[in-house]
Amino acid sequence: MGLVELLVAMVVMSIGIFALVAGFSSGFGSINRASKTSIAGTLADQQMEAYRNSYASIPVGATSTTKTVSGQTYWIGGVVALNFVCGDGSLQPTSCAANGGTASPGRRLKLVNLTVKDGSSTAKVLLAQSSTFDQSNG
């Protein structure tokens, strides 16, 4: 009877140990994903801050670059669209006059959409961030 009890105790203990090991491996995976997402956020914030320095320095169209941080490569892609805010408050992609408005082009806005991916342009998206920059602010 003592041998059966010992066998049952060992089985229960091994199940518990396997559960702990699975929990640790899951935790390591979560920490790794959180680290990549945090670095991606920092890279996107750095790019947005560079754009905040000067409205004129924001390139219209698609851009991309790669950066390596702690041995991990991140792809940063951006799409910048130029729009105009017309007197009636509408947002137009070309000018206010294009939709029968006044000849005034309106106030210029640049809409920036950044995407940070894990290594290349076809990899998993880690972070997407958007911001609007107004010509009148700088």
Stockholm file with secondary structure:
# STOCKHOLM 1.0

chainA/1-138         MGLVELLVAMVVMSIGIFALVAGFSSGFGSINRASKTSIAGTLADQQMEAYRNSYASIPVGATSTTKTVSGQTYWIGGVVALNFVCGDGSLQPTSCAANGGTASPGRRLKLVNLTVKDGSSTAKVLLAQSSTFDQSNG
#=GR chainA/1-138 SS CHHHHHHHHHHHHHHHHHHHHHHHHHHHHHHHHHHHHHHHHHHHHHHHHHHHTCGGGSCSEEEEEEEEETTEEEEEEEEEEEEEECTTSCEESSCGGGGTCCSSCCEEEEEEEEEEESSSTTSCEEEEEEEEEEGGGC
#=GC SS_cons         CHHHHHHHHHHHHHHHHHHHHHHHHHHHHHHHHHHHHHHHHHHHHHHHHHHHTCGGGSCSEEEEEEEEETTEEEEEEEEEEEEEECTTSCEESSCGGGGTCCSSCCEEEEEEEEEEESSSTTSCEEEEEEEEEEGGGC
//
